[in-house]
Amino acid sequence: MKALTESILAVVVCSTLVSAATEASSHREAPNISRFPTLDSTDFYAFNSYEQGRGDYVTLIANYIPLQDGYGGPNYFAMDPDATYSIHIDNDGDAVEDITFAFNFKSMLPNDNQGVALT
């Protein structure tokens, strides 16, 4: 039993020493995007609906503006009103978009986008 334990320990130590270093995604992988954080696409999710009768439906979720903490609200960073956020869909695998969803955003805050005026 002692020999087996020592063998397992040796394998674990050797595999740790031999394995390459890995890092998680930085969400800032393109150097130039740091100048435009509101345009930085961080994550994209696509999944089929699990609801009965909606198996042919797909839900798409795109995340932008990395490194924004959830507890930072309600004053989150705004989407860029001068940008067009696009999602391109290829339905047949030919590497050419078949459907494009394009989104433009604008602030709906009162007082010239400064929020509520205090008097």
trRosetta pair geometry for C-beta under 8 A, 3 or more apart (Angstrom, degrees):
i j d omega theta_ij theta_ji phi_ij phi_ji
1 4 5.7 -53 -151 34 34 113
1 5 6.5 34 152 -18 65 105
2 5 5.7 -53 -149 37 33 112
2 6 6.3 31 153 -17 65 107
3 6 5.7 -55 -147 39 31 111
3 7 6.3 34 152 -23 64 106
4 7 5.6 -54 -147 34 30 113
4 8 6.4 30 155 -18 64 104
5 8 5.9 -53 -148 36 30 109
5 9 6.3 30 153 -18 64 108
6 9 5.6 -54 -146 39 31 114
6 10 6.3 35 153 -23 65 105
7 10 5.7 -53 -148 34 30 113
7 11 6.5 31 153 -19 64 104
8 11 5.8 -53 -150 35 32 111
8 12 6.4 31 153 -18 65 106
9 12 5.8 -55 -148 37 31 111
9 13 6.3 29 156 -17 65 108
10 13 5.9 -56 -145 39 29 109
10 14 6.1 26 158 -16 65 110
11 14 5.9 -58 -144 41 27 108
11 15 6.1 23 160 -16 65 110
12 15 6.0 -58 -143 39 25 107
12 16 6.3 27 156 -20 62 108
13 16 5.8 -58 -151 35 28 112
13 17 6.4 23 155 -16 64 108
14 17 5.8 -59 -147 38 31 108
14 18 6.0 20 159 -13 67 114
15 18 5.9 -60 -137 43 30 106
15 19 6.0 40 162 -36 66 105
16 19 6.1 -47 -141 20 25 113
23 26 7.5 9 138 -51 120 89
25 29 7.0 -56 -160 -50 85 118
26 29 5.7 136 56 -66 101 68
27 40 6.9 88 163 151 83 125
27 42 4.6 7 -141 -131 114 101
27 43 7.9 -43 -108 -39 110 81
27 66 3.5 159 142 -132 131 153
27 67 6.5 173 86 -34 132 84
28 33 6.5 -160 -148 83 64 109
28 34 5.8 52 -162 -79 117 91
28 40 6.9 -19 -101 -148 64 150
28 66 6.3 -143 -53 70 81 146
28 67 7.6 -2 -41 -21 115 127
29 33 7.9 31 60 33 51 135
30 33 4.3 77 79 -8 102 113
30 40 8.0 -169 49 -122 104 94
31 34 6.4 -41 -176 4 43 112
32 35 6.2 -41 -179 20 58 110
32 36 7.8 11 140 17 74 102
33 36 5.9 -79 -156 60 52 86
33 37 7.4 92 152 -91 80 42
33 39 6.8 -130 -146 86 90 94
33 40 4.8 104 166 -95 123 98
34 37 7.0 11 -153 -67 37 84
36 39 4.3 -3 139 29 115 116
36 40 6.8 152 102 -40 73 81
36 80 7.5 -6 -168 -64 97 151
37 40 5.3 -38 -151 5 45 123
37 65 5.8 65 147 -129 91 68
37 66 7.0 -114 -157 41 95 73
37 67 8.0 -72 -151 48 129 104
37 77 7.1 -60 110 -176 115 165
38 64 6.8 40 -176 151 46 121
38 65 5.7 0 -115 -82 47 100
38 77 6.3 -147 -92 150 90 120
38 78 7.1 -7 -120 91 133 57
38 79 6.1 134 -172 -150 110 35
38 80 4.1 130 116 -43 134 97
38 83 6.9 177 116 4 106 148
39 64 7.1 -59 -154 -156 13 121
39 80 6.1 -13 -60 3 83 145
39 83 5.6 -162 -94 -124 100 156
39 85 8.0 -163 -133 -92 66 84
40 64 6.3 130 76 -160 54 72
40 65 6.5 110 58 -85 94 27
40 66 5.5 -69 113 0 131 100
41 44 6.9 12 170 -52 116 103
41 62 6.3 -48 -142 -173 104 106
41 63 7.2 111 -164 80 58 55
41 64 5.7 -42 -100 -98 49 77
42 63 4.6 -55 62 103 102 106
42 64 6.5 159 2 -113 89 20
42 65 7.4 -63 -21 58 121 29
42 66 4.4 137 -88 -79 128 96
43 61 8.0 -2 111 111 94 94
43 62 7.6 171 90 -154 53 41
43 63 4.3 25 49 35 86 124
44 60 7.5 -17 -170 -167 90 85
44 61 7.2 162 -156 87 45 57
44 62 5.2 -5 -110 -109 82 72
44 63 7.3 -140 -68 21 43 75
44 87 7.7 151 -138 -124 125 107
45 59 7.7 -10 115 110 97 91
45 60 7.2 156 86 -156 60 39
45 61 4.3 0 55 56 105 103
45 62 7.9 -156 27 -69 67 36
46 58 6.0 4 -171 179 93 113
46 59 7.2 169 -147 84 45 52
46 60 5.3 -4 -102 -105 83 72
46 61 7.8 -166 -68 25 43 67
47 58 7.1 162 84 -153 24 70
47 59 5.7 -15 63 55 76 96
48 55 6.3 17 173 -163 124 55
48 56 7.9 -38 -145 -114 105 8
48 57 7.0 113 -159 78 63 54
48 58 5.9 -47 -97 -100 52 66
48 59 7.8 122 -144 13 6 81
49 54 4.0 -45 100 120 145 111
49 55 6.6 -127 71 -93 86 23
49 57 4.1 19 -4 76 129 107
49 58 7.3 -121 -21 -80 80 20
49 59 6.3 105 -72 -27 76 102
51 54 4.3 26 75 35 100 125
51 57 7.8 -5 49 49 104 132
54 57 4.4 -28 177 16 92 127
60 87 6.0 109 156 174 147 161
60 89 8.0 -94 -80 -78 150 116
60 101 7.5 154 81 25 151 153
62 85 7.1 166 103 166 146 121
62 87 6.0 -142 -46 -80 140 118
63 66 7.9 80 133 -83 107 67
64 79 6.9 71 82 -112 144 90
64 85 6.8 -82 -55 -120 148 136
65 68 5.2 21 131 -19 104 134
65 76 7.8 109 107 171 154 99
65 77 4.9 -174 -155 74 148 132
65 79 7.8 -115 -33 -91 125 59
68 72 5.9 -102 -179 41 79 148
68 76 6.2 67 173 -148 139 89
68 77 5.7 -115 -99 10 140 111
69 72 4.6 115 70 -27 83 104
70 73 7.1 -30 176 -5 47 106
72 75 6.6 -92 154 73 80 76
72 76 6.1 103 101 -95 105 63
73 76 5.4 -9 -96 -45 79 94
78 81 7.6 -10 140 -36 120 88
78 105 7.7 -170 173 120 85 129
78 107 5.9 -22 -145 -79 143 109
79 83 7.3 -119 165 58 85 114
79 85 7.2 -62 -162 -31 126 135
79 105 3.9 50 86 59 133 152
80 83 3.8 59 88 2 119 117
80 105 7.5 99 65 57 37 106
81 104 7.4 57 -161 178 52 87
81 105 6.1 -102 -100 92 59 68
81 106 4.8 64 -129 -108 112 66
81 107 6.6 -69 -67 -9 127 82
83 104 7.5 175 89 -123 48 71
84 102 5.3 -9 -178 -168 112 105
84 103 7.1 143 -164 67 60 41
84 104 5.6 -37 -105 -76 70 88
85 102 7.3 145 75 -159 46 50
85 103 4.5 -26 64 64 99 99
85 104 7.6 167 18 -77 78 36
85 105 7.6 25 4 -13 121 104
86 100 5.9 -17 -163 -171 108 103
86 101 6.8 151 -155 81 53 53
86 102 5.0 -14 -100 -102 83 74
86 103 7.6 -176 -76 19 37 71
87 100 7.1 157 79 -157 49 53
87 101 4.4 -1 53 54 100 104
88 97 3.9 -78 -168 -104 106 131
88 99 7.6 152 -160 85 44 52
88 100 5.2 -15 -105 -105 68 85
89 97 6.4 83 56 -151 40 82
89 98 6.0 -63 101 59 81 83
89 99 4.1 -8 57 63 116 97
89 100 7.2 -164 19 -76 76 36
89 101 7.5 54 -16 -8 109 93
90 93 6.5 113 138 -73 113 21
90 94 6.8 -153 -166 49 115 59
90 95 6.3 -7 -126 -104 158 17
90 96 6.4 119 -119 66 105 34
90 97 5.8 -87 -73 -103 73 40
90 98 5.9 107 -133 0 36 93
91 98 4.3 -58 13 47 102 155
91 99 6.8 68 -35 -2 111 103
92 98 6.5 99 4 -54 92 142
97 100 5.5 46 156 -63 142 94
107 113 4.6 70 99 -124 144 110
109 113 4.7 88 66 -136 111 46
109 114 6.8 -178 128 42 127 23
109 115 5.3 -46 -171 -78 126 46
110 115 7.0 26 60 176 73 18
110 116 6.3 47 64 -91 116 51
110 117 7.4 -91 117 -13 107 86
111 114 4.5 -77 114 59 105 94
111 115 6.1 -30 56 72 124 33
111 116 6.5 129 -4 -131 137 13
111 117 4.5 161 -103 -47 141 93
114 117 7.3 58 90 -79 115 73
